[in-house]
């Protein structure tokens, strides 16, 4: 291999094998990309970290893996959401040799063609590879410096683009932005403020949905067992119960859940559980008055027609207070970070559960499966006038 790339999957985090993965990456000088929704499988501060693949992931990660001649998929099933096109990019390196290591033998070669399949623990496999490569001269040693420059170039370009990406730019989103109320915030700006205010040792759970998916671009972690997401199962209402469980398991760490207003209503009753059993957590609710993921598919593929996709949600701050928790309503961008920090301080120092309700516009990020959807074709004359 002259341009190896490592995919660090959920198996790395579950095996507590981040250190072994780091040693392997440093030996190879290989960029490390996170598998889909496993942003905690490699420390974001490491110079070889490039961010997550797949839906709403890192363009740097996608550009770099597209150049790979060998991919080491460590502790990952290579699921479809982490390998399908994104941002209009066909980034998966079809001509590269793929070495897949996973603890479940049924996952080997299931989604992507592989050259070598190894059934095993990610940590044990990485340790064995480190031992075998320690004293050897490798082809990738000669390209290490050039590869490091490419890694930094792509990361810098993506960070610049992400930093300037204040709102969605499709025609529908631009229209609803013009119609937004004064206190409605752009979700991307909100997510950036939350990222910057997040404690380094925080645990975060995200729900299914449009804004939560966009959060994949912004969430970075330094240690494993920090990020919990519904994965391909897509179970709505997942985030809040999941973070309650995480807090019980790790009471010394800040615990934050993300949910849109639709998903939040599926599990917000568990605020009573938090209050009753003194399990302090922080819930961030993106109040954009819609089922964003379902609405986006209809807007894009049915000529901006949609049904059963908009909500007129209630005052979640008041509901939180009625349940015995605290509530903070945010309608100014400069208040997003301080509100999160205030809620986390109350969680860690006073044992208080807080709902941070952030008022957002109805703009929409990309759909989950643009590759799998298309506009309907009308075969009967009586329907020809329908879009």
N, C-alpha and C positions, 0 to 999 in steps of 0.2 A: 504494500500500500504506500502510495505517495501522498494521498490526501484522505487519511482516515477520519471518520466522524463517529462519535459515540452518542447513542440515544440512551439517556438515563430514564428508565421507566419506574413505575410504581414499585416494582420488585426491589429496586435499589433502596427506596425509602423503607419498605416493609422489612427488609433484611438488615437494616441499619448498616448499609454498605456504602454510604456516601464517601467515607474516607478511602475505601478500596477503589471506588470509581474515580475519585480525584487522583490517586496515585497512578492509576492506569492512564488517565487523560494526560497527566504531566509527563509520564514516560513517553507517550506517543506524540505529545504536542498537539493533541486532537481537540477540535472544538466539541463542546458538549451541549446537546440540545435536550430539553425536557420532552418526554412524551406527553401527549394530550392530557391536560388537567393534572399533571404531576409536577407542578412548578417547584415543589419542595424536594425534588430528587437530586439536586445539585445546587451548591451555594451561589446565589446571584452575584456576590461580590468577587467571585473568582474570575480571573482574566480569560479563562477558557469557556466560561458560561456564555451561552448565546440566546437563551430563552426557549419558550415552548414552541413545538410544532403544531400545525393544524389550525382548526377553527379559531379565528381571532387571536392567533399566536404571533410570534416574532418573525418579521420579514428577514432579519439577520439570520435566524436559525434556518429558515427555508432557503435563502440564497446559499448558505454554506453547505447544507446537506445536498443541494443540487450539484455541487462540485465534487462530491465524494467518489472515490473509486472503491472504497471498502467502508461499510457501515457496520459497527458493532452495536447491535440492539440489545442492551443489557437490562434484563428484568422487565420486558415489555411484550405484549401480544401484538403490537403494531396495529392497533385498531383503526377502523376506517376514518374516524374523525381526526386522527393525527397523521394521516397520510394522504388524504384527498386534497385536491387543489384549493388554494385559498388566495385571496387578493388577486385572482386571475392568474396565479402562478401554478404551473405544473412542476412542482419542485422535487417530487420523489425521484431519486436517481435510478432509473430502470436498468441501466447498464452496470451499476455497481455490484460488487459481491456483498451479500448480506449475511452476517453471522448473527443469528438470533439465539439468545439465552433466556430461558424462561422456566419457572418451576413447574408449569403445567405443560406436559408433553403435547396435549391436544392443541395448544396454541402455536406450536412450531410450524411455520409455513402455512398457516391457515388463511391469513389475509394477504400476505405478500410472498412472492417467490423468494426463497432463501438459498444460499450456497451451502451453509453449514448450520445445523440445528443442534443445540446443546440443551438437554433437560437438566436443570440444576439451579441451585440457589445463586442469586446474583452476587452475593458477597464471596462465597466460596469460589465461584468461577473467576471473578475479578482477581482474587488473591492468587489463584493458580496461574493466571495469565501474567500477572506482575512478576511472579517468580520465574517464569519461563523467558520473559523478555528482558530481565534485569541486565544480563551480561551480553546481550546480543546487539549487533549493529543492524539497524533497520533502514529500509529504503526511505521511510518518512523522516529520518533524522536529517537528511540532506535538504529537505524542503521545510524544515521547522520554522525558520525565520520568516520565510515568505508567507507561510500559512498564518503565523501570528499577525502579520501585517494585514492580511485579508480579513481575519477575524475582527480586528479592531476597526478596520474601515467599514465593514458591514454593520457592526454594532453601533458605531458613531452615527452612521446614516439613519439607522432605524430609530435611535434615540432622538435624533433631531426631528425626524418625521413625526414620531409619536408626540413629542413635546409641542409641535405646532398644530397637531390635529385636534382642534378645539370642538368640532361638531361634525356630524355626518353631512355628506355633500350630495347625496342623491336628491332628485327633484322633489320627492315626497317630503323628505326631512326638511329641506329648505323651506317648503311651503308651511309646514307646521311650526317651524321655528319662527316664521313671521307672525304666526297667529298666537304664539305663546304669551302667557301672562308675564307680568314684570318679575314675579318671584320664581319663575320656572328656570331651572339651571340645565346647562348642557351636560348630559351624562358623562361624556369623556372628560370634561373638566372636573367633574365631581370625583370620578375614579382616580384622576391624577392627584387631587388633593388628599383623598383617603390614603393613597399609597405613600405619599410623603409624610403623613401623620402617623402611619402604622408603626407600632413598636417592633423592634427587630425580632423579638421572640414570640410574636403573635401567632395564634392559630386562627385560620379563616376558613369558613365554609361558604360556598356559593350555591345558590339555587339554580334551577333551570330557568331559562328565559333570555331575552335579548340583551338587557343591560348586564346581567350577570355573565353572559358569554363574552361581551366586550371586555369585561374585567380581566380576562385571561391575558390580555396584553400588558396589564399594569401590575399584577400581583407577583412579587418577588420574595423569596424566602432564603434564610440562611441555614436552616436545619430541617431534617425530615420530620414527618408526622405533624406538619403545619398546615396542610391544605387538604380540604375535604370537599369533594364535589360529586354530583350524582352520576357522572360518567355517561356512558351510552344508554343507561337505563332511563335517564331523563325524568326521574320521579319528582314531580312538582310538590313543593312544600318540604323538601329535604333539609334545607340549610339549617333552620333553627333547631329542630330536634338533634341534628348531628352535632351542632356546636355545644349543645347542652351535655351530650355524652362526652365530648372531648374535654369539656371543663371539669367534669367529674373525674376523668382519667388524669388530667394535668391541672389541678387547681391553682398552681403557681404561675400559670401562663395566661396572658390576656386572650380572651375568646370572643371572636367577632363573626357574626353571620351577615351575609348579603342576601337580600331577596327583593324582587319587585313586589308591587302592591298586590298583584294577583296571587303569586305564590305565598306571600306573607299571610293572606287570609286563610290559607289551608292549615297553618300550624300556629298562628299567633295565640291560640288558647293556651299553649304551653307556657306563656308568660305566668300563668297561675302556678304551674309546676315550679318555675324558677323562684317565685316569691315564697311559695309554701315550703319548699325544701331548701331554701337559701342556696341556690345555685346561681351565682351572679354571672351574667353574660351581657354582651352588647349586641343589639340587633340593628343593622342598618337597613332601612326600607327605602327603596327607590320608588317614590310616588309619582308615576307617570300616567296613571289612569288608563291602563290598557294591558291586554295580553300581548306583549310585544312580539314574541316569536311567532305565534299564530297569525298575528296581524301582518307581519312582514311578508310571509308567504303569500297571503292574499293580495296585498298591495302590489307586489312584484309580478305575480303571475295571473292575476285576474283584473288587470287594468285599473288598479287602485280601488277596486270594489272589495268590501270586506263585510263580514257579518259576525256578531257575537264576539267582538275583539276589543271593545272599549268598555271601560269601567268608570263609574263615578264613585270612587272609594271614599270611605269615611275618614274621620280625623283620627289617625292612628296614635297620635300623641295623647289625645284625650282617652282613648281606649286603654293605652298602657297605664295611665294614671289611675283609671278606674279599676284596673286589675292589681294595683299595688306596686307597680313598677314606676320608673321615671320615664318621661317623654321629652324629647327635644325636637322642635320643628325647625328645619333649616331652609331658608329661601334666599340666602346670600352666599356667593361662592367663598368669600373670605371667612365665613363661619363654619365651613365644612370640617376642616382640619381641627380647629379648636373644639368643636362639638364632639368629634370622635375622641379626642384626648380627654375631654371632661368626662365622657361616658366611661372610658377605660379606667380613669382615675377612681371613679365611683365604684367600678367593678372590683378593682384590685385592693382598694384601701377602705371601702365602706361596705363591701358585699352587696352592692346595689345593681339590679338589672335595669338597663336603659334601652329604650327604642329611640334611635336617631332617624327621624323621618325627613327625607330630603326630597323637596319638590323638584320635579324634573320635567323637561319638555317631552313631547310625544315623538321625537325623532327616533329613527330605527336603524340599527346596525345591520350588517349583512345577514341573509338567511342561513340556517344551518346547512342545508343541502342544495345549494344553487345548481350543482351538477345533476341532481336527481329530479328537478322540477322543470316544467316548461309550460308555456301558455296553452290553454285548452284549444282544441280544434273543433269547430262546430260542423257536424256532418249533415244536419237537417236544415232545410231552407228556413224554417220558421225561427231558427235560432241564429241565423247569420248576422243579424244586427247586434247580437250580444258580443261584447269584447271577449 
